[in-house]
């Protein structure tokens, strides 16, 4: 049986735990210190409820209807179309640009940074409008 080269050598380097940010001696591919290697000692991941991620739409229609919705993310004014099917109630709450959690966080960070820039401009008497 052939083993990868790094298995043959016992390389220990100083690593930083992703959970508690303490330094420990470990293998280069390890992510957690000995305390947090067991899953029960790690922080539980926050579970997202379906109601927070989805929109519930009840309809009595027998045909497929196309309806416009506003994005559920604060600060986003996009309007997107959804096809509403009979006997189905769960539909996306966010527009296609903000469907993933990462995109929503990034959008909010960018919005926060733009707000800080505007405050600095107003403070110094500069306006971005002409």
SVG drawing of the C-alpha trace seen along z (x, -y; Angstrom):
<svg xmlns="http://www.w3.org/2000/svg" viewBox="-59 -72 68 74">
<polyline fill="none" stroke="black" stroke-width="0.4" points="0.0,0.0 1.4,-3.4 1.0,-6.2 1.3,-9.9 4.7,-11.4 3.4,-13.6 2.2,-10.4 5.7,-9.0 7.0,-12.0 5.8,-13.2 5.5,-16.9 4.1,-19.0 3.8,-22.7 2.2,-25.5 -1.5,-25.7 -4.4,-27.9 -7.7,-26.3 -10.6,-27.6 -12.9,-27.3 -11.1,-28.9 -8.1,-30.6 -5.5,-29.0 -2.2,-27.8 -1.3,-24.1 1.1,-21.7 -0.6,-19.7 -0.5,-18.3 -0.7,-20.9 -4.2,-19.7 -5.7,-19.7 -8.2,-22.5 -9.0,-22.0 -7.0,-21.7 -7.3,-18.4 -10.2,-19.8 -12.3,-20.7 -11.6,-17.7 -14.6,-16.0 -17.8,-17.5 -19.6,-17.7 -17.1,-20.3 -17.5,-22.6 -20.1,-25.4 -23.4,-24.3 -24.1,-25.8 -27.1,-28.1 -30.0,-26.4 -32.0,-28.6 -35.8,-28.2 -37.6,-27.6 -39.9,-30.6 -36.9,-33.0 -35.6,-31.7 -38.8,-31.3 -42.0,-33.1 -45.4,-31.3 -47.9,-32.1 -51.4,-30.4 -53.5,-30.5 -56.8,-29.0 -55.9,-29.1 -56.0,-26.0 -53.5,-27.3 -49.9,-28.4 -49.7,-32.1 -46.7,-34.4 -46.4,-37.0 -43.9,-39.8 -42.4,-40.0 -40.0,-42.4 -36.8,-41.0 -37.0,-40.3 -33.5,-41.7 -33.5,-45.1 -32.0,-47.7 -32.6,-45.6 -35.4,-47.0 -35.2,-44.3 -38.5,-42.9 -38.4,-39.4 -41.0,-37.0 -42.1,-33.7 -44.4,-31.1 -47.0,-30.1 -48.2,-26.5 -51.4,-25.0 -51.0,-23.1 -47.5,-24.6 -46.9,-27.1 -43.1,-27.7 -41.4,-30.1 -38.1,-32.0 -38.0,-35.2 -35.0,-36.7 -34.2,-37.7 -31.8,-35.6 -28.9,-38.0 -29.3,-37.4 -30.5,-33.7 -27.3,-32.5 -26.4,-33.5 -23.0,-34.6 -24.4,-37.0 -26.8,-38.5 -24.0,-39.1 -21.8,-40.6 -24.6,-43.0 -25.2,-44.2 -21.4,-44.8 -21.1,-46.7 -24.1,-48.8 -22.7,-49.5 -19.3,-50.6 -21.1,-52.9 -23.0,-54.5 -19.7,-55.2 -18.2,-56.8 -21.2,-59.1 -21.0,-60.2 -17.3,-61.0 -18.0,-63.1 -20.8,-65.0 -18.5,-65.6 -15.8,-67.1 -18.1,-69.1 -17.7,-67.1 -20.7,-65.9 -20.7,-63.1 -23.5,-64.8 -22.8,-67.7"/>
</svg>
